[in-house]
């Protein structure tokens, strides 16, 4: 394969999945700058080894590389304390803001942002093994089979991790709701 042919195939098969790669890296690293580094390294690896790609699902192949790149990075930076980048997954971020752009009621917008923040914090609190399958399934909308290939686990393990992850997420959300301050309705003065 000539270099120009390789480059054209890479641009067609792999580059369209940049947003998915960044989304997965962001959820795994919990930090925007580190996610950018992981995605950059993953794309370099993908291009270097693109000749070995013979499948049809470039997205799953790329996300496998992103995941593997993350684990290499994670092992190297395990001692480093990472802080969650609020901008990366904030309610003002592009991923969530797009979904609710049509609702102009300030009270509804505020409630949606609060609910989204609770959900994001609960998802980030999940152990890594559960968080990665939840992100791949619920946010990236990959099939169980694709997730099994990406994570390198049997299909049954994907299903059990998703089930357990959903239970943990629900439990965390209930716990947070129980500890949230009660909201009292405002009285109207006449």
C-alpha positions in Angstrom: 0.0 0.0 0.0 1.5 3.4 -1.0 1.7 6.1 1.6 -1.0 8.2 -0.2 -3.4 5.3 -0.3 -2.7 4.5 3.4 -3.3 8.1 4.3 -6.6 8.3 2.3 -7.9 5.1 3.8 -6.9 6.2 7.3 -8.7 9.5 6.8 -11.8 7.7 5.6 -11.9 4.9 8.1 -10.4 6.2 11.3 -10.5 10.1 11.4 -14.3 10.3 11.5 -14.3 8.7 14.9 -12.2 11.4 16.6 -15.1 12.6 18.8 -15.8 9.1 20.0 -12.1 8.6 20.8 -12.0 11.8 22.8 -15.2 11.1 24.6 -13.9 7.7 25.7 -10.5 9.1 26.7 -12.2 11.9 28.7 -14.3 9.5 30.7 -11.3 7.2 31.3 -8.8 9.9 32.3 -11.4 12.3 33.9 -9.2 15.1 32.6 -9.3 17.0 29.3 -5.6 17.6 28.8 -4.7 14.0 29.6 -7.6 12.9 27.3 -6.1 15.0 24.5 -2.7 13.4 25.1 -4.2 9.8 25.1 -6.1 10.5 21.9 -3.1 12.0 20.2 -0.9 9.0 21.1 -3.7 6.6 20.1 -4.0 8.2 16.7 -0.2 8.0 16.2 -0.4 4.3 17.1 -3.4 3.8 14.8 -1.6 5.4 11.9 1.6 3.5 12.5 -0.2 0.1 12.6 -2.9 0.9 10.1 -1.5 -1.6 7.7 -2.5 -4.4 10.2 -6.1 -3.2 10.1 -8.2 -5.6 8.0 -11.6 -5.3 9.5 -14.6 -3.2 8.6 -15.3 -1.5 12.0 -12.8 1.3 12.2 -14.5 2.8 15.2 -14.2 -0.3 17.4 -10.6 -0.8 16.2 -9.7 2.8 17.1 -11.5 2.7 20.5 -9.6 -0.4 21.3 -6.4 1.5 20.6 -7.6 4.4 22.7 -8.4 2.1 25.6 -5.0 0.3 25.4 -3.3 3.7 25.2 -5.2 4.9 28.2 -4.1 1.8 30.3 -0.5 2.4 29.3 -0.8 6.0 30.3 -2.7 5.1 33.5 0.1 2.7 34.6 2.7 5.3 34.0 0.7 8.0 35.9 -0.9 6.0 38.6 0.7 8.0 41.4 -0.3 11.3 39.9 -3.3 12.8 41.4 -5.8 13.7 38.7 -8.5 16.2 39.2 -11.8 16.2 37.3 -11.9 18.8 34.7 -15.4 20.3 35.2 -15.3 21.9 31.7 -14.7 18.5 30.1 -18.1 17.1 31.2 -20.0 20.2 32.4 -23.6 20.8 31.7 -22.3 23.8 29.6 -20.2 21.4 27.5 -21.1 20.7 24.0 -22.2 17.1 24.5 -25.0 18.0 26.9 -25.9 21.5 26.0 -26.9 20.4 22.5 -29.6 18.1 23.9 -31.5 20.8 25.7 -31.0 23.8 23.6 -34.7 24.1 22.9 -35.9 24.5 26.5 -35.9 28.1 27.5 -37.6 27.9 30.9 -34.9 28.9 33.4 -36.3 26.6 36.1 -36.3 23.6 33.7 -32.8 24.5 32.5 -31.5 24.7 36.1 -33.1 21.4 37.1 -31.7 19.7 34.0 -28.2 21.0 34.7 -28.5 19.9 38.3 -29.7 16.4 37.2 -26.9 16.2 34.6 -24.3 17.2 37.1 -25.5 14.5 39.5 -25.5 11.9 36.8 -22.0 12.9 35.6 -20.6 12.8 39.1 -22.2 9.4 39.8 -20.8 8.0 36.5 -17.3 9.4 37.3 -17.5 7.7 40.7 -17.9 4.3 39.2 -14.9 2.0 39.3 -13.0 2.1 36.0 -14.1 -1.4 34.8 -17.7 -0.5 35.1 -17.3 3.1 33.9 -15.6 2.1 30.6 -18.4 -0.3 29.6 -21.1 2.2 30.6 -19.5 4.9 28.5 -19.1 2.6 25.5 -22.7 1.4 25.7 -24.7 4.3 26.9 -22.8 7.3 25.5 -21.1 5.8 22.4 -24.0 3.4 21.7 -21.8 0.5 20.8 -23.2 -3.0 20.7 -22.3 -5.6 23.3 -20.2 -7.4 20.7 -18.2 -4.3 19.9 -17.6 -3.6 23.6 -16.4 -7.2 24.1 -13.9 -6.7 21.3 -12.7 -3.3 22.5 -12.4 -4.3 26.2 -11.2 -7.8 25.4 -13.7 -9.6 27.6 -16.4 -12.2 26.9 -19.9 -11.0 25.9 -21.3 -12.3 29.2 -18.8 -10.3 31.2 -19.9 -7.2 29.2 -23.5 -7.8 30.1 -22.7 -8.4 33.8 -20.5 -5.3 34.0 -23.3 -3.2 32.4 -25.8 -4.7 34.9 -23.6 -4.1 37.9 -22.6 -0.7 36.6 -26.2 0.4 36.3 -26.9 -0.9 39.8 -24.0 1.1 41.2 -25.0 4.2 39.3 -28.6 3.9 40.6 -27.3 3.4 44.1 -25.0 6.4 43.9 -27.8 8.6 42.5 -30.1 7.5 45.3 -27.4 8.2 47.9 -26.7 11.7 46.5 -30.4 12.5 46.3 -30.9 11.4 50.0 -28.1 13.7 51.1 -29.2 16.7 48.9 -30.8 19.6 50.7 -34.5 19.9 50.5 -35.9 22.4 48.1 -38.6 24.6 49.5 -41.0 26.3 47.1 -40.8 30.1 47.1 -43.8 31.9 48.6 -45.4 34.5 46.5 -46.0 37.7 48.4 -49.2 39.5 47.4 
